Amino acid sequence: MAKLYDFPRSSASYRIRIACNLKNVAYEKVLINFRENAQRSDAYLKVNPSGLLPSFEADDGTVLSQSMAILRYLDATCPEPALFPKDMEAECAVWEMALIIACDIHPLNNLRVLQYLENELGADQDARNAWYAEWVRLGFAGLEERVSARGGTYCFGDSVTAVDVCLVPQMFNARRFDVPLSAFPKLVEVDERLRAIDAFAAAAP
Ligand SMILES: N[C@@H](CCC(=O)N[C@@H](CS)C(=O)NCC(=O)O)C(=O)O
């Protein structure tokens, strides 16, 4: 059976939990406990030398890290429901929107960055939270515009795509860090709709 190296609060892993649920991909969870720094253990570094979650081991032994690469792999190996549209322009638009979260927001706010701010640069909790909120605010502002332009029932049109799979975990994190969301009504509306879908609800931390 496939394996997902996972921790409930890892939002990049949350993306893969959602995708596997949507596609009915069965997998075994291997818990990598952030509280014990298990992502930096020798055993896990053999799976992913970058020391980050998630990693996914497919039935055939293929091992991948980087959640967006895993999403693309799952879409190729279990095509239904498709998370990336077949039409090239539409597919690129989905990548563009999903990468606002995966490249412009999430990496600036992951655990090791927040720990560096606190432990090496002496940022207190208020400074750390202000940092967190700033990158969410800027990323979500651009995404809100795009969802307003191209969204329908979901972030891009009327089918669930990779953008939605990235949005829900990022919204969860934003709420966890008390980031104000009133400037992003479209994202709030779509997130609420998505969280009502079983595959999303069952993947929540
Ligand atoms: N770009 C990577 C990001 C991976 C990442 O930052 N994972 C976080 C959890 S969401 C992590 O493992 N953090 C552990 C740490 O920072 O020590 C992806 O999409 O998979």
The ligand as an SDF file (V2000), in Angstrom:
LIG
                    3D

 20 19  0  0  0  0  0  0  0  0999 V2000
    7.3340   23.1370   -0.7220 N   0  0  0  0  0  0  0  0  0  0  0  0
    7.1690   22.0280    0.1770 C   0  0  0  0  0  0  0  0  0  0  0  0
    7.0060   22.5780    1.5690 C   0  0  0  0  0  0  0  0  0  0  0  0
    7.2120   21.5340    2.5970 C   0  0  0  0  0  0  0  0  0  0  0  0
    7.1230   22.1180    3.9930 C   0  0  0  0  0  0  0  0  0  0  0  0
    7.5000   23.2540    4.2580 O   0  0  0  0  0  0  0  0  0  0  0  0
    6.6000   21.3010    4.9090 N   0  0  0  0  0  0  0  0  0  0  0  0
    6.4590   21.7090    6.2660 C   0  0  0  0  0  0  0  0  0  0  0  0
    5.1320   21.2690    6.8230 C   0  0  0  0  0  0  0  0  0  0  0  0
    3.7650   22.0070    6.0050 S   0  0  0  0  0  0  0  0  0  0  0  0
    7.5300   21.0560    7.1130 C   0  0  0  0  0  0  0  0  0  0  0  0
    7.8320   19.9030    6.9090 O   0  0  0  0  0  0  0  0  0  0  0  0
    8.0710   21.7890    8.0950 N   0  0  0  0  0  0  0  0  0  0  0  0
    8.9980   21.2580    8.9920 C   0  0  0  0  0  0  0  0  0  0  0  0
   10.0430   22.2590    9.3660 C   0  0  0  0  0  0  0  0  0  0  0  0
    9.9400   23.4200    8.9340 O   0  0  0  0  0  0  0  0  0  0  0  0
   10.9420   21.8560   10.1140 O   0  0  0  0  0  0  0  0  0  0  0  0
    5.9380   21.1980   -0.2340 C   0  0  0  0  0  0  0  0  0  0  0  0
    5.0330   21.7450   -0.8660 O   0  0  0  0  0  0  0  0  0  0  0  0
    5.9040   20.0070    0.0530 O   0  0  0  0  0  0  0  0  0  0  0  0
  1  2  1  0
  2  3  1  0
  2 18  1  0
  3  4  1  0
  4  5  1  0
  5  6  2  0
  5  7  1  0
  7  8  1  0
  8  9  1  0
  8 11  1  0
  9 10  1  0
 11 12  2  0
 11 13  1  0
 13 14  1  0
 14 15  1  0
 15 16  2  0
 15 17  1  0
 18 19  2  0
 18 20  1  0
M  END
$$$$
